[in-house]
Amino acid sequence: MAQYSAGEMAVGDCVGGDLKGKDLIMNPNKALWEKGDFTEIAALMRESGEALVASLGIKPPLRALDLGCGDGTTAVPLARLGADVVGIDIAGNLVAAGNQRAAAAGLSQLKFQEGDACDLQGVDSHSFDLTLSVFGAMFAPRPFDVAREMVRVTKPGGRIVMGNWIPNDPTSFVSQLLKISSSFMPPPPEGFVSPMTWGVDTHIIDRFGQAGVSSEKISMVRDTFHFISPDKNPTQVIELFRRFYGPTMNAFEAAEKAGKVEELHNQLLELAHAQNTNAGGGTAIPATFLRVTVCL
Ligand SMILES: C[S@@+](CC[C@H](N)C(=O)[O-])C[C@H]1O[C@@H](n2cnc3c(N)ncnc32)[C@H](O)[C@@H]1O
């Protein structure tokens, strides 16, 4: 099993920062994602979320699980195409935000609930035609359990589709952002498995293999997500990550203690400006990811 290594991000479920009160007894994976407000970042991802769902060839009736769904970047468009959708996420604040979005959109066949991708308690086996996880389940701490659970809850003949950031890929914006962030963090705990290993084909084949899926049933292609804001420039986008994205918030806390805030900030600004393709004052940053399809 690949563990964290230099050059891969170490943020995963390493909360770092100052934990207080309830956080001390909380699952650190949950605390990380409830720390900020991912809806502020998800707002930059809506167009690509819709495009990815449109490419799935959804034909209702279809039961779909969106795992690590956040506030519904992909769950909402899935439901709009007529699927019955359950969104499961470890972060209570994002589940609440998702249910508000579903209600506001009048999508009665879309429900968000709290749950852990490592252990989908209460979710029946073989209950979904499609299990989708876009930059979600990759952040759960026990990848072999995640693969086993995704296979368990998906129907025979059904599909699992994952979107995973690719480690050490210069065109994978979030991978680069996390790599910079983690370089300002203390080393991860013993036994920590980097989420970025979900962007490596051998790990994917190994994990689904242990869940009983042969490699011929797994296909992987590189695809591109876009972080888009017509009215925010890359400096303002980095400010959103600094204020609302748990892993980046933790990196700034660690950098502050080490007197390196400016260094971190400058590195992130350089990344965002270098990758921005919007010449008109807004932001459009492409980000390569690995799209994994498992046909059961
Ligand atoms: C980068 S966000 C992506 C959210 C959403 N899929 C999107 O594209 O907008 C990662 C999501 O995974 C969720 N997550 C992390 N660990 C999880 C776990 N163990 N079980 C379920 N969800 C998890 C986080 O709470 C967060 O909503």
The ligand as an SDF file (V2000), in Angstrom:
LIG
                    3D

 27 29  0  0  0  0  0  0  0  0999 V2000
  -13.3200   18.5800   -2.8160 C   0  0  0  0  0  0  0  0  0  0  0  0
  -14.8870   18.3460   -2.0730 S   0  0  0  0  0  0  0  0  0  0  0  0
  -15.8660   17.8590   -3.4910 C   0  0  0  0  0  0  0  0  0  0  0  0
  -17.3510   17.9920   -3.2750 C   0  0  0  0  0  0  0  0  0  0  0  0
  -18.2210   17.6860   -4.4940 C   0  0  0  0  0  0  0  0  0  0  0  0
  -18.0690   16.3430   -4.9850 N   0  0  0  0  0  0  0  0  0  0  0  0
  -17.9950   18.6900   -5.5960 C   0  0  0  0  0  0  0  0  0  0  0  0
  -17.4090   18.3070   -6.6250 O   0  0  0  0  0  0  0  0  0  0  0  0
  -18.3880   19.8570   -5.4300 O   0  0  0  0  0  0  0  0  0  0  0  0
  -14.6360   16.8290   -1.1730 C   0  0  0  0  0  0  0  0  0  0  0  0
  -15.9030   16.3480   -0.5230 C   0  0  0  0  0  0  0  0  0  0  0  0
  -15.6680   15.0280   -0.0050 O   0  0  0  0  0  0  0  0  0  0  0  0
  -16.2910   14.9600    1.2660 C   0  0  0  0  0  0  0  0  0  0  0  0
  -15.6690   13.8810    2.0270 N   0  0  0  0  0  0  0  0  0  0  0  0
  -14.4040   13.8300    2.5070 C   0  0  0  0  0  0  0  0  0  0  0  0
  -14.1990   12.6870    3.1850 N   0  0  0  0  0  0  0  0  0  0  0  0
  -15.3590   11.9830    3.1240 C   0  0  0  0  0  0  0  0  0  0  0  0
  -15.7930   10.7340    3.6290 C   0  0  0  0  0  0  0  0  0  0  0  0
  -14.9990    9.9540    4.3650 N   0  0  0  0  0  0  0  0  0  0  0  0
  -17.0550   10.3230    3.3690 N   0  0  0  0  0  0  0  0  0  0  0  0
  -17.9080   11.1060    2.6500 C   0  0  0  0  0  0  0  0  0  0  0  0
  -17.5600   12.3110    2.1680 N   0  0  0  0  0  0  0  0  0  0  0  0
  -16.3080   12.7470    2.3780 C   0  0  0  0  0  0  0  0  0  0  0  0
  -16.0640   16.3460    1.8460 C   0  0  0  0  0  0  0  0  0  0  0  0
  -16.8940   16.6320    2.9260 O   0  0  0  0  0  0  0  0  0  0  0  0
  -16.3060   17.2230    0.6340 C   0  0  0  0  0  0  0  0  0  0  0  0
  -17.6600   17.5640    0.4930 O   0  0  0  0  0  0  0  0  0  0  0  0
  1  2  1  0
  2  3  1  0
  2 10  1  0
  3  4  1  0
  4  5  1  0
  5  6  1  0
  5  7  1  0
  7  8  2  0
  7  9  1  0
 10 11  1  0
 11 12  1  0
 11 26  1  0
 12 13  1  0
 13 14  1  0
 13 24  1  0
 14 15  1  0
 14 23  1  0
 15 16  2  0
 16 17  1  0
 17 18  1  0
 17 23  2  0
 18 19  1  0
 18 20  2  0
 20 21  1  0
 21 22  2  0
 22 23  1  0
 24 25  1  0
 24 26  1  0
 26 27  1  0
M  CHG  2   2   1   9  -1
M  END
$$$$
